[in-house]
Amino acid sequence: MLADTQVLAKTPLFQGVPPQALEVAREAFVARNYPAGKLIFEAGDMGAALYIVQSGQVRIFRTYLDGRERMFAYLGPGEVFGEMSLLDDQPRSASAETTLDSVLLVLYQDAYWSLVRKWPEILHNLATILARRLREANLELEVLSFEEARGRVAYALTKLRKQRYGDGLKMKLTHQELAQLSGTSRETVTRVLHALREEELVKVGSGYVEILDPAGLEEVLFGLR
């Protein structure tokens, strides 16, 4: 059982629910500690729980048969993941792994439906989360299908910023990780970052990228510069 309801109150899953719902949810969630580099679940696993990041960081990714890895997101405190398993009884579509020592809050399927029967707002909130994910997936599909490398890298950096990855606009990020997020090669990412640095849109250092001009980066994403 959780010590308090502060973390739950900040997550989109419990937006607008009454305080008593949070108190009941506090008893329903299980807090689990995961060291950095721990696989939480793997694509193809059957799932029956959603997770909320209380502290630390989780990456969502998929590894293909040829060994290539595609990164989808980095999630920090307050973010929800694994929610689809509560609704469709299908295998996990991606893998999740901690990148830092983390505390994750786990809500199992039976406990979730017990909460929803009492407070249907939670089901509406889950639908809102899924709708947001679908919109993001549609934009990502469009970017990766039609944009050149410059737009893809700008999209990946913009996405990380909106996910509050790193310390403000400064992100601990390798060129290889950015290549996995943008669907390009490491060499291409290096070339694009150098060009964006020349335009004073980003600052690039050893193991990090800092966004200097978020609006300018979005202009690159949408082909406006």
Salt bridges, closest charged atoms under 4 A:
GLU23 OE1 - ARG26 NH2 3.19
ASP66 OD2 - ARG68 NE 2.70
GLU69 OE2 - ARG59 NH1 2.63
GLU79 OE2 - ARG164 NH2 3.35
GLU83 OE2 - ARG133 NE 2.99
GLU97 OE1 - ARG59 NE 2.79
GLU136 OE2 - ARG132 NE 3.70
GLU140 OE2 - ARG70 NH2 2.36
GLU140 OE1 - LYS159 NZ 2.80
GLU187 OE2 - ARG186 NH2 3.36
GLU199 OE2 - ARG150 NH1 2.71
GLU199 OE1 - ARG225 NH2 3.82
GLU218 OE2 - ARG161 NH2 2.89
GLU218 OE2 - LYS162 NZ 3.85
GLU219 OE1 - ARG225 NH1 3.63
